[in-house]
Amino acid sequence: MPILSKRCVPLLLADAVLLANVALGFKLNLHTRPATAPLTRRCTMDSISFRTEVHIPTWPQHSQLGYADSFFLLGSCFSDNIGTRLSNAKFQTSINPSHGLLFSPLSAAAALDRMVSGVFYEEDAEGMLVFSEGKGLWSSLEHHSCFSSTSRKDCLRGMNAALAKGREDLLSASCIFITLGTAWVFRHRESGKDVANCHKLPGYSFDRRIVSVDEIAQALHRSLSNMLRANPNARVLLTVSPVRHWRDGAVENSRSKAHLLAGAHAAIDSLRAAGVGEGEVDGGPGRVAYFPSYEIVNDDLRDYRFFESDMIHPNGVAVDYIWDKLTGAMFSDDAMRTMQEVQKVVQGTEHRPFNPKSDAHQKFLRKQLLKVDNLERKYPGLKLDDERGFFQAQVLEPVAASAH
């Protein structure tokens, strides 16, 4: 049995008294308090908060988003997370169409500049087209590896086709969602340019550096100014990805995120000062705003159970929570109701009847097709072709296609 020092005894006695008071419901304190003494603080569960929730102001009704809007998402894999949910809800959605995943703000800004200008890539792609001997592939240092090809011409053809598609989607989008992933970039020694992807080329081909806050702010200011002039109906949401870039190390990841946060807000401030992204007189978000994805995960959720097994990527529950925050603040009531109707139609494709030829199932199919017709008639931009085809394929008697 351990021997207790004399210094420990008073502490143990004090703990015992404290526990006794708790067990008695603080009766001693209540009985000895003067009758006139006010209760300055009532200790109840209702007065205790166990969270630091991130609250997002609701957009004014006329600024809210809906099924008449089209969405363009650019940046890191978190853009894919949000874009997939928009696409699943059947919004008009374009996700990283021109360059694939982009993680640095400089790469995102360069992609925006290229799409706005519409200038196609020439034979050498300005020194950005490289050949990997090990993989036998041509790749662009400005693009994701999904554009790589064994043929130089095919690689260029794919890049330019994607550029044309991206430009079309960007200039027609009403909401542009840009996710910044990391401030660490690699500079190609031969061309002297910062790259979007190293394509596993030898390490001696690159120098690694962190982009300064001023560089980020200036690049975003320039590209967003040009883009908003080319698409005067667009609004931009900037966000910092909550995904940790742990290979950089804890400190370097924090430095990176700090640069991204400061750079994004500096760009927003400078755009508003220049009259490009100013706020609306009724308290609306303006044409350029910040969405706190990073803060929601790290200051609100901040628990390992909201991450994938790698402890780096937010899991589906976390992304769903962010999605609910985004739609709850920025989407109209009509859009929220329509999303529920669309979800029911999509879920209808998962229905597996015991007897596909039964009257009950045939009635169900026709009812679903009627819902599809009504939704597409109400929202011309809403496309439910896959769902329509699924239901029509099971109808015993052909259903005439309506003009939707």
C-alpha positions in Angstrom: 0.0 0.0 0.0 1.5 3.4 -1.0 2.5 5.7 1.9 0.9 9.2 1.7 3.0 12.2 2.5 1.8 14.8 5.0 1.3 17.3 2.2 -1.3 14.9 0.5 -3.5 14.5 3.6 -5.1 18.0 3.6 -5.7 17.7 -0.1 -7.5 14.4 0.3 -9.6 15.8 3.2 -10.5 18.8 1.1 -11.6 16.5 -1.7 -13.7 14.5 0.7 -15.5 17.6 2.0 -16.1 18.7 -1.6 -17.6 15.4 -2.6 -19.8 15.4 0.5 -21.1 18.8 -0.4 -21.9 17.6 -3.9 -23.7 14.6 -2.5 -25.8 16.7 -0.2 -26.8 19.0 -3.1 -24.8 21.9 -1.6 -27.2 21.9 1.4 -24.5 23.5 3.6 -24.0 26.4 1.3 -27.7 26.9 0.8 -28.5 26.9 4.6 -25.7 29.3 5.5 -26.4 31.8 2.8 -28.3 34.9 4.1 -31.9 35.1 3.0 -31.3 38.4 1.3 -28.3 37.2 -0.8 -29.2 37.1 -4.5 -28.6 34.0 -6.6 -26.2 35.5 -9.1 -25.8 32.3 -11.2 -28.1 29.4 -11.5 -26.1 26.2 -12.2 -28.4 24.2 -14.5 -27.8 22.1 -17.6 -29.7 24.7 -19.6 -27.1 27.4 -18.8 -24.1 25.2 -19.9 -23.0 24.9 -23.5 -20.8 22.0 -24.5 -20.2 23.3 -28.0 -18.7 26.2 -29.8 -21.2 26.2 -32.7 -20.4 28.2 -35.8 -23.5 30.3 -36.7 -23.9 31.4 -40.3 -26.3 34.3 -41.0 -29.2 33.5 -43.3 -29.0 35.3 -46.6 -31.8 37.7 -47.5 -34.7 36.0 -49.4 -33.9 37.7 -52.7 -30.3 36.5 -52.5 -31.0 32.9 -51.7 -30.1 30.1 -54.0 -32.4 27.7 -55.7 -33.0 25.3 -58.7 -32.9 28.2 -61.1 -29.2 28.7 -60.2 -26.2 26.8 -61.7 -23.2 25.9 -59.6 -19.5 25.9 -60.5 -17.0 24.3 -58.1 -13.3 24.7 -58.3 -10.4 23.6 -56.1 -9.5 20.8 -53.7 -11.2 17.5 -53.0 -13.6 19.3 -50.6 -15.1 21.0 -53.7 -15.9 17.4 -54.9 -17.6 16.7 -51.6 -19.9 19.7 -51.8 -20.3 19.4 -55.6 -21.4 15.7 -55.3 -24.1 16.7 -52.9 -25.3 19.4 -55.2 -25.3 17.0 -58.1 -27.1 14.3 -56.1 -29.8 16.9 -55.4 -30.0 17.4 -59.1 -28.8 21.0 -59.2 -27.0 22.2 -62.3 -23.5 21.5 -61.2 -20.0 21.6 -62.8 -17.1 20.2 -60.7 -13.5 21.1 -61.6 -14.3 20.7 -65.3 -11.2 22.4 -66.8 -8.2 21.3 -64.8 -9.3 18.6 -62.3 -8.5 18.9 -58.6 -6.5 22.0 -57.7 -5.1 22.5 -54.2 -3.2 25.8 -54.2 -4.8 29.3 -54.6 -2.3 30.1 -57.3 -3.4 27.1 -59.4 -7.1 28.0 -58.8 -6.4 31.6 -59.9 -4.5 30.5 -63.0 -7.3 28.1 -64.0 -9.8 30.9 -63.6 -7.6 33.2 -65.8 -7.3 30.6 -68.5 -11.0 29.9 -68.6 -11.9 33.6 -68.7 -9.4 34.2 -71.5 -10.4 31.1 -73.4 -6.9 30.8 -74.9 -6.2 27.2 -75.9 -3.0 25.4 -75.1 -0.4 25.3 -77.9 1.9 22.5 -78.8 4.2 22.8 -75.8 1.5 24.2 -73.4 4.0 27.0 -72.5 6.5 24.6 -71.1 3.9 22.8 -68.9 3.6 19.6 -70.9 6.1 17.0 -69.7 6.8 13.3 -70.4 7.3 10.8 -67.7 9.7 8.0 -68.8 8.7 5.7 -66.0 4.9 5.9 -66.7 5.1 6.5 -70.4 2.6 9.4 -70.1 2.4 13.0 -71.3 1.1 15.2 -68.5 0.4 18.9 -67.9 1.9 20.5 -64.8 -1.2 22.7 -64.6 -3.7 19.8 -64.6 -4.7 16.8 -62.6 -3.4 13.3 -63.7 -6.8 12.5 -65.2 -5.7 14.5 -68.3 -2.5 12.4 -68.8 -2.2 10.4 -71.9 0.3 8.2 -73.8 -0.2 10.6 -76.8 1.0 14.2 -76.7 -1.8 15.2 -79.1 -4.5 13.4 -77.1 -3.3 15.1 -73.9 -3.5 18.5 -75.5 -6.8 17.7 -77.1 -8.3 16.7 -73.7 -7.0 19.8 -72.0 -8.5 22.1 -74.6 -11.8 20.3 -74.8 -12.0 20.6 -71.0 -11.0 24.2 -71.1 -13.9 25.0 -73.6 -16.3 23.1 -71.3 -15.0 24.9 -68.2 -15.3 28.3 -69.8 -18.9 27.7 -70.8 -19.9 26.4 -67.4 -18.0 29.2 -65.6 -19.4 32.1 -67.5 -23.0 30.8 -67.2 -22.8 29.9 -63.5 -24.6 31.9 -60.9 -22.7 30.6 -57.9 -19.0 29.8 -57.9 -17.6 27.8 -55.0 -13.8 27.9 -54.6 -12.0 25.7 -52.1 -8.4 26.5 -51.1 -6.4 23.4 -50.0 -2.8 24.4 -49.2 -0.4 27.3 -49.4 2.5 25.0 -50.1 3.4 24.9 -53.8 6.1 23.4 -56.0 8.0 25.5 -58.5 9.2 23.8 -61.7 12.9 24.6 -62.0 13.0 24.4 -65.8 10.1 26.6 -66.6 10.2 28.7 -63.4 6.5 28.3 -62.9 4.5 27.1 -59.9 2.7 23.9 -60.8 -0.6 22.3 -59.8 0.7 18.7 -60.0 4.2 17.2 -59.9 3.0 13.9 -61.5 5.6 12.1 -59.5 8.5 13.5 -61.5 11.9 13.5 -59.8 12.2 15.7 -56.7 15.2 17.6 -58.2 12.8 19.1 -60.8 11.1 21.3 -58.2 11.6 23.7 -55.4 9.1 23.8 -52.6 7.9 27.0 -51.0 4.9 28.5 -49.1 2.9 31.2 -50.8 2.7 34.5 -48.9 -0.6 36.0 -47.8 0.0 38.9 -50.2 0.6 36.6 -53.2 -2.7 34.7 -52.4 -4.7 37.9 -52.0 -3.3 39.5 -55.2 -3.8 36.3 -57.3 -7.4 35.9 -56.1 -8.1 39.6 -56.5 -6.9 39.6 -60.1 -8.6 36.4 -61.2 -11.9 37.1 -59.5 -12.0 40.6 -60.8 -11.6 39.4 -64.3 -14.1 36.6 -63.9 -16.8 38.8 -62.3 -16.5 41.2 -65.2 -16.9 38.3 -67.6 -19.8 36.9 -65.7 -21.6 39.8 -64.1 -24.4 37.6 -62.7 -22.1 35.3 -60.7 -21.5 35.3 -56.9 -18.4 33.7 -55.4 -18.0 31.7 -52.2 -14.4 31.3 -51.0 -13.7 28.6 -48.4 -10.6 26.9 -46.9 -10.7 23.1 -47.0 -10.9 21.4 -43.6 -8.8 18.6 -44.9 -5.4 18.4 -43.1 -2.3 18.2 -45.3 -0.5 16.1 -42.6 2.4 15.1 -44.8 3.6 18.7 -44.4 3.6 18.2 -40.6 1.4 19.7 -37.9 3.1 23.1 -37.8 3.5 23.5 -41.6 -0.2 22.5 -42.1 -1.2 25.2 -39.6 1.0 27.8 -41.3 -0.5 26.9 -44.6 -4.1 27.2 -43.4 -3.3 30.5 -41.7 -1.9 31.9 -45.0 -5.0 30.7 -46.9 -7.4 32.2 -44.3 -5.6 35.6 -44.2 -5.2 35.6 -48.0 -8.9 34.8 -48.7 -10.1 37.5 -46.4 -7.6 40.0 -47.8 -8.8 39.3 -51.3 -12.5 39.7 -50.3 -11.7 43.0 -48.5 -9.8 44.4 -51.5 -12.5 43.3 -54.0 -15.1 45.1 -51.9 -12.9 48.2 -51.6 -12.6 48.2 -55.4 -16.3 48.0 -55.8 -16.2 44.5 -57.3 -17.4 42.3 -54.4 -19.1 44.8 -52.2 -22.0 43.8 -49.8 -25.6 44.6 -50.5 -27.4 47.5 -48.8 -29.9 45.1 -47.2 -27.2 43.1 -45.4 -26.8 40.5 -48.2 -23.6 38.6 -48.8 -22.4 40.6 -51.7 -20.8 39.1 -54.8 -17.8 37.7 -53.0 -18.2 36.1 -49.5 -16.5 33.6 -47.2 -18.0 30.3 -46.1 -16.5 28.8 -42.9 -16.0 25.1 -43.8 -12.6 25.0 -42.0 -14.0 26.6 -38.9 -17.1 24.3 -38.8 -14.9 21.2 -38.6 -12.1 22.5 -36.4 -14.0 24.8 -34.0 -17.5 23.3 -34.0 -17.2 19.5 -34.6 -13.6 19.1 -33.5 -13.8 15.4 -32.7 -12.1 12.4 -34.1 -15.4 10.7 -34.8 -16.0 13.3 -37.6 -13.0 12.1 -39.5 -12.2 9.2 -41.8 -9.9 6.5 -40.5 -6.9 8.5 -41.8 -7.8 11.2 -39.2 -7.2 13.7 -41.9 -10.3 13.9 -44.2 -13.7 14.9 -42.7 -16.1 11.9 -43.0 -19.6 11.8 -44.5 -21.2 12.9 -41.3 -19.0 16.0 -41.1 -19.6 16.9 -44.7 -23.3 16.4 -44.4 -23.2 18.8 -41.4 -21.4 21.4 -43.4 -23.9 20.8 -46.3 -26.8 21.4 -43.9 -25.2 24.6 -42.7 -24.6 25.8 -46.2 -28.1 25.0 -47.5 -29.8 26.2 -44.4 -28.2 29.7 -44.6 -28.1 30.2 -48.4 -30.9 28.2 -50.0 -34.5 29.4 -50.4 -37.4 27.6 -48.6 -38.7 26.6 -52.0 -35.3 25.0 -52.9 -35.3 23.1 -49.6 -38.8 21.7 -50.2 -37.9 20.8 -53.8 -34.7 19.0 -52.6 -36.9 16.8 -50.4 -39.2 16.0 -53.4 -36.1 15.2 -55.6 -34.7 13.0 -52.9 -37.9 11.0 -52.8 -37.8 10.5 -56.5 -34.1 9.4 -56.4 -34.9 7.1 -53.5 -37.7 5.6 -55.6 -35.1 4.1 -57.9 -33.9 2.0 -55.0 -37.3 0.4 -54.6 -37.1 -3.4 -55.4 -40.6 -4.9 -55.7 -41.4 -8.6 -55.0 -43.5 -8.6 -58.2 -42.5 -5.9 -60.8 -45.7 -6.7 -62.8 -48.1 -6.2 -60.0 -50.7 -3.5 -60.2 -49.3 -1.8 -57.1 -45.8 -1.5 -58.6 -47.1 -0.3 -61.9 -49.1 2.4 -60.1 -46.0 3.3 -58.2 -44.0 3.7 -61.4 -46.6 5.9 -63.0 -46.8 8.1 -59.9 -43.0 8.5 -59.9 -43.0 9.5 -63.6 -45.7 12.1 -62.9 -43.5 13.5 -60.1 -40.6 13.7 -62.6 -42.8 15.5 -65.1 -44.0 18.0 -62.6 -40.5 18.8 -61.2 -38.9 19.2 -64.7 -41.8 21.4 -65.8 -41.5 23.6 -62.8 -37.7 23.9 -63.0 -36.5 23.7 -66.6 -32.8 23.3 -65.5 -33.6 20.3 -63.4 -32.6 17.1 -65.2 -34.1 13.7 -64.0 -33.3 11.8 -67.2 -31.7 8.8 -65.3 -34.7 8.5 -63.0 -37.2 8.8 -65.8 -35.4 6.1 -67.8 -35.3 3.8 -64.8 -39.1 4.1 -64.2 -40.0 3.9 -67.8 -38.0 0.7 -68.4 -40.2 -1.1 -65.9 -43.6 0.2 -67.1 -45.5 -2.6 -68.9 -47.3 -0.3 -71.2 -45.2 2.5 -72.8 -45.8 5.9 -71.3 -45.8 8.8 -73.8 -43.1 11.3 -73.0 -44.5 14.6 -71.9 -43.2 17.9 -73.2 -41.1 19.0 -70.2 
